[in-house]
Amino acid sequence: MPVARCRRARYYRIVRRHRLVAFFLITFGLSWGIPGSLLLLSTLTGAFQLSLNRLSALSCLFFWGPALSASLVIALTQGGRGLLAFLRRLTQMRFAWRWWLAVGVGVPLLKLLAFGIAEETDQSWTLVTSLPADVLLTSTALAALEVPVSEFGWRGFALPLLQRRVNGLVASVFLGALWVLWYIPWLLPGAIMTWSPGGDSIPSIIRFFAGGIALSITTTAIFNGGRGSIPLVVLFHWLSSLPRAWELDAAISYIDTVIAISTAVVLIFVVRRRYLWRSGLSTELTPNVPEPQPESR
């Protein structure tokens, strides 16, 4: 028993000292390891069937992995008080009306812009039959239970800690690269694996990475502009990931990627010093609850 206690104490000290590393490892373990192992076991044995459909158990585990990881790390390092303080941040609306207006109006307008450009350039390959209204509304509601939940971990936990070490722009690029890498397995069955090796695969993957990092930069600016509001970035991610009636069959839209990169570039030039540099960064993790170890900026 004493040996087991010593080992547990050592593990706790490691997690306290390396919270970010622990978060990333647990996130990938939950989102990749468990679903991947279960799918492999199901394929090899055929003893049971697993579903990757929306809101299935594996789908929720994948998308909720970052939020579960952040909650676990905080519970291990700060106990119940720290976890409650973190969860309270999930409901703090923090009145930054310019950013709420920019997200609530700007994102739908950009989506409409992408649709308009596709029509004007006669890129009929980007348009498919419109979804029925009831299916579109249901998909819109269900979208809030999947991808946006991951922001509790990525921007709610990891970004504040990263911004204590580096400026917001560097934190955006680093976190965006990890976020895109984390997301890749979810795309493999339905998209990347269907592209021919000599065709559009590599450009599409590069385009996905570029668009993901650009989206990360925009999200960081919104997070800092909203004074660390998690609901604001959840709203942004939800609106950005809503199903559209003109979805592509397999490839990632060039137009969406260009708009995402253009938006990030504009934000870098316009608000870099205020929200993406050293000043104006939100680094709060668990308000009014002492953290296990101060991390220098």
C-alpha positions as CSV (number, residue, x, y, z in Angstrom):
1,M,0.0,0.0,0.0
2,P,2.7,2.6,0.8
3,V,4.4,1.8,-2.6
4,A,1.1,2.4,-4.4
5,R,0.5,5.6,-2.5
6,C,4.0,6.8,-3.4
7,R,3.4,6.1,-7.0
8,R,0.0,7.9,-7.0
9,A,1.6,10.9,-5.2
10,R,4.4,11.0,-7.8
11,Y,1.9,10.9,-10.7
12,Y,-0.1,13.7,-9.1
13,R,3.1,15.8,-8.8
14,I,3.9,15.2,-12.4
15,V,0.4,16.3,-13.5
16,R,0.6,19.4,-11.3
17,R,4.0,20.3,-12.8
18,H,3.0,19.6,-16.4
19,R,-0.7,20.4,-16.7
20,L,-0.6,21.2,-20.4
21,V,1.3,18.1,-21.3
22,A,-1.1,16.0,-19.2
23,F,-4.1,17.7,-20.9
24,F,-2.8,17.0,-24.4
25,L,-1.9,13.3,-23.6
26,I,-5.3,12.6,-21.9
27,T,-7.2,14.4,-24.7
28,F,-5.6,12.3,-27.4
29,G,-5.9,9.2,-25.3
30,L,-9.6,9.7,-24.8
31,S,-10.4,10.8,-28.4
32,W,-8.0,8.5,-30.2
33,G,-7.1,5.6,-27.9
34,I,-10.4,4.4,-26.6
35,P,-12.5,4.7,-29.8
36,G,-9.6,3.3,-31.9
37,S,-9.0,0.3,-29.6
38,L,-12.7,-0.5,-29.5
39,L,-13.1,-0.2,-33.3
40,L,-10.1,-2.4,-33.9
41,L,-11.4,-5.0,-31.4
42,S,-14.8,-4.9,-33.1
43,T,-13.2,-5.4,-36.5
44,L,-10.9,-8.2,-35.4
45,T,-13.4,-10.2,-33.3
46,G,-16.8,-9.3,-34.9
47,A,-18.3,-9.9,-31.4
48,F,-20.0,-6.5,-31.3
49,Q,-20.8,-3.6,-33.6
50,L,-19.9,0.0,-32.9
51,S,-21.3,3.1,-34.5
52,L,-19.6,6.3,-35.5
53,N,-22.8,8.1,-36.3
54,R,-23.5,11.5,-34.9
55,L,-24.2,11.5,-31.1
56,S,-23.2,7.8,-30.8
57,A,-21.1,6.9,-27.8
58,L,-17.8,7.0,-29.7
59,S,-18.7,10.2,-31.4
60,C,-19.4,11.9,-28.1
61,L,-16.2,10.5,-26.5
62,F,-14.2,11.8,-29.4
63,F,-15.6,15.3,-29.4
64,W,-15.9,15.6,-25.6
65,G,-12.4,14.3,-25.0
66,P,-10.8,17.8,-24.6
67,A,-13.5,18.9,-22.1
68,L,-13.2,15.7,-20.1
69,S,-9.4,15.9,-20.1
70,A,-9.5,19.5,-18.8
71,S,-11.9,18.7,-16.1
72,L,-9.8,15.7,-15.0
73,V,-6.6,17.6,-14.9
74,I,-8.2,20.4,-12.9
75,A,-9.8,17.9,-10.5
76,L,-6.5,16.2,-9.9
77,T,-4.5,19.4,-9.4
78,Q,-7.0,21.7,-7.7
79,G,-9.7,19.4,-6.3
80,G,-13.4,20.1,-6.2
81,R,-13.1,23.9,-5.6
82,G,-11.0,24.3,-8.7
83,L,-13.3,22.2,-10.8
84,L,-16.3,24.2,-9.7
85,A,-14.5,27.5,-10.5
86,F,-13.7,26.2,-13.9
87,L,-17.2,25.0,-14.6
88,R,-18.6,28.5,-13.5
89,R,-16.5,30.0,-16.4
90,L,-18.6,28.0,-18.8
91,T,-21.6,30.1,-18.0
92,Q,-19.9,33.5,-17.8
93,M,-21.3,35.6,-20.6
94,R,-19.0,38.6,-20.0
95,F,-20.5,41.6,-21.8
96,A,-18.2,42.4,-24.8
97,W,-21.0,43.4,-27.2
98,R,-18.8,44.2,-30.1
99,W,-17.4,40.6,-30.2
100,W,-20.8,39.0,-29.6
101,L,-22.2,41.1,-32.5
102,A,-19.2,40.2,-34.7
103,V,-19.6,36.5,-34.1
104,G,-23.4,36.4,-34.2
105,V,-23.7,38.4,-37.4
106,G,-20.3,38.1,-39.0
107,V,-20.1,34.3,-39.2
108,P,-23.4,33.8,-40.9
109,L,-22.6,36.6,-43.3
110,L,-19.3,34.9,-44.2
111,K,-21.1,31.6,-44.8
112,L,-23.5,33.4,-47.1
113,L,-20.5,35.0,-48.8
114,A,-19.0,31.6,-49.5
115,F,-22.3,30.5,-51.0
116,G,-22.5,33.6,-53.1
117,I,-19.0,33.3,-54.5
118,A,-19.6,29.6,-55.3
119,E,-22.7,30.6,-57.3
120,E,-21.1,33.6,-59.0
121,T,-18.1,31.6,-60.1
122,D,-20.4,28.8,-61.4
123,Q,-18.6,26.2,-59.3
124,S,-21.5,23.8,-59.5
125,W,-19.4,21.1,-58.0
126,T,-19.6,22.8,-54.7
127,L,-23.4,22.7,-54.6
128,V,-25.6,19.7,-53.9
129,T,-29.3,19.3,-53.3
130,S,-30.6,21.4,-50.4
131,L,-31.3,19.6,-47.2
132,P,-35.0,19.5,-46.1
133,A,-35.8,22.2,-43.5
134,D,-36.6,19.7,-40.7
135,V,-33.3,17.8,-41.2
136,L,-31.4,21.1,-41.3
137,L,-32.9,22.4,-38.1
138,T,-32.3,19.1,-36.3
139,S,-28.7,19.0,-37.5
140,T,-28.3,22.6,-36.3
141,A,-29.5,21.7,-32.8
142,L,-27.4,18.5,-32.6
143,A,-24.3,20.4,-33.8
144,A,-24.2,22.2,-30.4
145,L,-23.6,18.8,-28.6
146,E,-20.6,17.8,-30.6
147,V,-17.7,20.0,-31.9
148,P,-18.3,23.2,-29.8
149,V,-18.0,21.1,-26.6
150,S,-14.3,20.6,-27.3
151,E,-13.8,24.3,-26.8
152,F,-14.2,23.8,-23.1
153,G,-10.8,22.1,-23.2
154,W,-9.0,23.8,-26.1
155,R,-9.8,27.4,-25.4
156,G,-11.1,27.1,-21.9
157,F,-8.1,25.3,-20.4
158,A,-5.2,25.0,-22.8
159,L,-5.2,28.5,-24.3
160,P,-5.0,30.4,-21.0
161,L,-2.0,28.3,-19.9
162,L,-0.3,28.7,-23.3
163,Q,-0.8,32.5,-23.2
164,R,1.1,32.6,-19.9
165,R,4.2,31.3,-21.7
166,V,4.0,32.8,-25.3
167,N,2.0,35.5,-27.0
168,G,-1.4,34.9,-28.4
169,L,-0.4,34.5,-32.0
170,V,2.2,31.8,-31.2
171,A,-0.3,30.1,-28.9
172,S,-2.9,30.1,-31.7
173,V,-0.6,28.5,-34.2
174,F,0.6,25.8,-31.8
175,L,-2.9,25.0,-30.5
176,G,-4.3,25.1,-34.0
177,A,-1.8,22.6,-35.3
178,L,-2.6,20.2,-32.4
179,W,-6.3,20.8,-32.9
180,V,-6.2,19.9,-36.6
181,L,-4.0,16.8,-35.8
182,W,-6.5,15.7,-33.2
183,Y,-9.4,16.1,-35.7
184,I,-7.7,14.2,-38.5
185,P,-8.9,10.6,-37.5
186,W,-12.5,11.7,-37.6
187,L,-12.1,12.7,-41.3
188,L,-10.2,9.6,-42.4
189,P,-13.1,7.1,-42.8
190,G,-15.4,9.5,-44.7
191,A,-13.1,11.8,-46.6
192,I,-9.3,11.4,-46.8
193,M,-9.3,7.7,-47.3
194,T,-11.6,8.1,-50.3
195,W,-9.2,10.4,-52.2
196,S,-6.9,8.9,-54.7
197,P,-3.2,8.9,-53.6
198,G,-2.2,10.7,-56.8
199,G,-5.1,13.2,-56.8
200,D,-6.3,15.8,-54.4
201,S,-5.3,14.2,-51.1
202,I,-2.2,16.2,-50.2
203,P,-3.5,19.6,-51.3
204,S,-6.7,18.9,-49.3
205,I,-4.8,17.9,-46.2
206,I,-2.6,21.0,-46.5
207,R,-5.7,23.1,-47.0
208,F,-7.3,21.6,-44.0
209,F,-4.3,22.4,-41.8
210,A,-4.0,26.0,-43.1
211,G,-7.7,26.6,-42.6
212,G,-7.6,25.0,-39.1
213,I,-4.7,27.2,-38.0
214,A,-6.4,30.3,-39.4
215,L,-9.6,29.4,-37.5
216,S,-7.5,29.0,-34.4
217,I,-6.1,32.5,-34.8
218,T,-9.5,33.9,-35.2
219,T,-10.8,32.0,-32.2
220,T,-8.0,33.3,-30.0
221,A,-8.7,36.9,-31.0
222,I,-12.4,36.3,-30.1
223,F,-11.5,34.7,-26.8
224,N,-9.2,37.5,-25.8
225,G,-11.6,40.2,-27.1
226,G,-14.4,38.6,-25.1
227,R,-12.2,38.7,-22.0
228,G,-11.9,35.0,-21.8
229,S,-15.5,34.1,-22.4
230,I,-15.9,30.4,-23.1
231,P,-19.6,30.8,-24.2
232,L,-18.5,33.3,-26.9
233,V,-16.0,30.9,-28.5
234,V,-18.5,28.0,-28.2
235,L,-21.0,30.2,-30.1
236,F,-18.3,31.0,-32.7
237,H,-17.4,27.3,-33.2
238,W,-21.1,26.3,-33.3
239,L,-21.9,28.8,-36.0
240,S,-18.8,27.9,-37.9
241,S,-19.6,24.1,-37.9
242,L,-23.3,24.3,-38.7
243,P,-24.5,22.1,-41.5
244,R,-25.1,23.9,-44.7
245,A,-27.4,23.1,-47.7
246,W,-24.4,23.4,-50.1
247,E,-21.9,21.0,-48.4
248,L,-19.2,19.4,-50.5
249,D,-19.3,15.7,-51.1
250,A,-15.8,14.9,-49.9
251,A,-13.3,17.7,-50.5
252,I,-12.8,20.7,-48.2
253,S,-14.2,23.9,-49.8
254,Y,-11.5,26.2,-51.2
255,I,-13.7,29.2,-50.7
256,D,-14.2,28.5,-47.0
257,T,-10.5,28.1,-46.5
258,V,-9.7,31.3,-48.4
259,I,-12.2,33.2,-46.3
260,A,-10.9,31.7,-43.0
261,I,-7.3,32.6,-43.9
262,S,-8.3,36.0,-45.1
263,T,-10.2,36.7,-41.8
264,A,-7.2,35.6,-39.8
265,V,-4.8,37.8,-41.8
266,V,-7.0,40.8,-41.3
267,L,-7.3,40.2,-37.5
268,I,-3.5,39.8,-37.3
269,F,-3.0,43.2,-38.9
270,V,-5.9,45.0,-37.1
271,V,-6.0,43.6,-33.6
272,R,-2.6,41.9,-33.2
273,R,-1.2,44.2,-30.6
274,R,-4.4,44.3,-28.6
275,Y,-5.5,40.7,-28.6
276,L,-2.8,38.5,-30.2
277,W,0.4,39.9,-28.7
278,R,1.4,40.2,-25.0
279,S,-1.2,42.6,-23.8
280,G,-4.9,41.9,-23.6
281,L,-4.5,38.1,-23.2
282,S,-6.9,36.2,-21.0
283,T,-5.0,33.8,-18.8
284,E,-7.6,33.1,-16.1
285,L,-8.2,29.4,-15.4
286,T,-10.0,29.0,-12.1
287,P,-11.1,32.4,-10.7
288,N,-10.5,32.9,-6.9
289,V,-9.0,29.4,-6.5
290,P,-5.2,29.1,-6.0
291,E,-3.5,27.1,-8.7
292,P,-1.0,24.3,-7.8
293,Q,2.0,26.0,-9.3
294,P,2.4,29.5,-10.8
295,E,3.4,29.4,-14.5
296,S,5.5,32.3,-15.7
297,R,4.5,34.3,-18.7
